């Protein structure tokens, strides 16, 4: 079984203020026995040959990817190429997917609060998506994943666990194990055949608020810093 994590942000992210870089992330992933990961920066495609080689030396398969913004709504696109950065709406994403049949598209945190979540856009563009994210951000008694789980069951789409990692210690808070060869195409085929097992640990409510505060405050700091720098 392959230990997989498909939603990770690192210091290279143009929008988020993250304390660890891609190499440090890979070192930590190795220490946690991950086999397959994807670094998904906001709005910027990540497929660095040096980092991919570094991951390979650690016996980790690094899948290229991006957390794309369609308007303000987030979409995870894996096994894509640099052209994905030019996609600005769902019509263009449909065309991209037809032209890049090996890519794999995930709906991240689709029914969580906020205008960066898909909500109705998931249902309106269902044919684009290969899987739905089972988000790490939930407690024992409350989760916005419930509606996503019901929808994935109804539409028979894989519902895979990820960490949406912005803080490195939570990398293995939520992930999935996959019965597959360590080859990109085989991995996606195995997910579609539901050969996976989600591994998740609920967070304490205080921890949820702490994570949200840290991420949003760091985003604000980065926006203010770069705005001043550009001026």
N, C-alpha and C positions, 0 to 999 in steps of 0.2 A: 504494500500500500504506500502510495506517495503522499507525503504531507505537503499541502498546497496552500498558498496565500496569494490572492489575486488583486488586492487593493491596498497599495502601500505608497506613502508619500515620503520623500527624503529632502535633504537640504537643497537639492537642485531645483525644487519646486518653485516656479515663478510667483506663486501667490501666497503660499504658506511659509511661515517662519518655523523651520524644523531644525533641531539641534544636531542631527546625525546625517552624514552623507551616504551615498550609495554603497561605498565599500564598507563603512561601519555597519550599515544595515545587513549586508551580506554576511559579515562576520557574525553578527548576532543571529541571523537566520540559520547559519551553520551550527551555532551553539544550541539552537532549539530544534535541530534535526529536520529542518525543512528541505524538501527535495525540489520543489518548483515554486517560483515566486514571479510576480509581475510588479514592477515599479510603475505607478500610474500617476504621473505628475498632472497638476491642473493645467489644461490648455496646451501643454507641451509634450510632444511625442518623445519617449525615452527608449533609445536602443543604442547605447554607447558600447562600441566594440571592446574597449578596454575593460569596462565593467562586466560585460558578458563573459569575457575571457577569465576575469577574476572569479566570477561566480562558478564557471566551469571547473576551475582548479579546486574549488571547494565542493565539487560534485553537486552543484545546484544548477538547475535549468532556469535561466532568466528569460521570460517571455516578454517581448516588446509590447508597450502599451501606452495608454493615455487616459486621463479622466477628462473627456471632452465636454465643453460647454455648448449646449444648443440653446441659444439665448442665455438664460441663467441656469437652465436645467442640466444636471450632470448625467453623463453616460460613460460607462467604462468600455473601451474598445481595446481588445487584445490581439496580438499577432497582426498588427496593421503596419503601415509605413508612414513616412513623413507627410505624405499627401493628406492624411487624416486631419491635419491642422487647418486645412482649407475648408473643411466641412462646417457650414454655418447654420443649417436647418435640417429637419428630419427628412425632407425630400432629397436633399443632397446625401444624407447618410444612407438612405435606401439605395441610391445609385452606387455609392461607394461599396456597400455590402455586396451588391450584385457583381461588381467588378473585382472584388477581393473576397472570393468565396471562402478563403481559409481564415478570415478574421472571426473573432468570437466577441459578441456584444452582450454586456451585462447591464441590467437596470439596477443602479446602486440606490440603497435606502429609498425606494420609490414612494412610500407613503408616510415618510417622516415629515414633520412640520418644516416649512420654509420654501421659498421660491426656487431653490436649487434642486428640489426633488421633483420627480416626474409626474406623480399623481395621474391625472387623466391622460397625459401624453403617452404613458405606458400602454394603456388600452387602445388609444388611437393609432399607435404605431407598433402594434404587437409583433408584426411580421419581421421587424428589425432584430428583435431580441432573442438570444439563445438561452439566457438564464436570468434569474432574479437574485439579487443579493439578500442574504440572511444576515442583517447587520449585527455587529458586536454590541451596539449601544442599547441595552435593554436590562431590566431588572427582573428579579424573580416574580414580581407581581404585576409588571407592566411592560408592554412592548409594542412598538409601532410595526413590528414585523408580522403581527397577527394577520392584518389585511393582506400583506404581500404573500404570506403562506397560503391563505385561502385562494388568492388569485392564481398563484403558481400551480396549486392542486387542480383548480378548475381548468386552466389552460395547458396543464401537463408540461410545465416548464421546470427545469432544474432550479432548486432553491439552495444556493451554495453559500456557506458561511465565510465571511471575510472580516478583517479587523479594521478596515479603513484607517490604517495605522498612521498616526501623526506623532505618537509618543511611543518610543521603541519598546518600552517594557510591556506594552499591550499587543505586541506582534502576534503572540500565540494565545490571545484571549478568545479568538474565534477563527477557526480555519476548517478545512475539510481534508479527509483522507480519501484517496482515489485509487481504485483498482485499475491500473493502467501501466503501459510501458512509458518510459520517460522520453517521450517524443511528442512534440506539440500537437500534431494532428490526432494521434492516438488519445492524447489527454482530452481533447475537446469531444472526440467521439464517445469516450467513456463517460464523460459528464452527461452528454445527451442521452446515454443509455442508463443513467441513474446509478452508476457504479461508484457512488460516493457516500461518505458518512460524515455528517457535520459534527464538529467537536466545539462546544461552546460552554462558557462559564458566565452566568449572569453577574452583572455588576451591582454593587451597592448604589443606592440612589445618590448618596453623597459623591461617590466616584464619578457617576454620570455628570453631575453638575460641575465637578472639578475638571473633567476632560473638556466639556463644552466651554467652560470659562478659559482654560488654557489655550485651546485652539482659536477661539474667536478673538481673544486679546492679542495673541501673536499675529493673527491676520491683520488686525488693526494697526499694530506696531509696524509691520512690514509695509502696509499701504502708506502710512504717514512718513516712514523713513524714505521710501523711494520717491514719494511725491516731493519731499523737501530736497532730496538729492537731484531730481530732475530740474527743479527750479533753480 
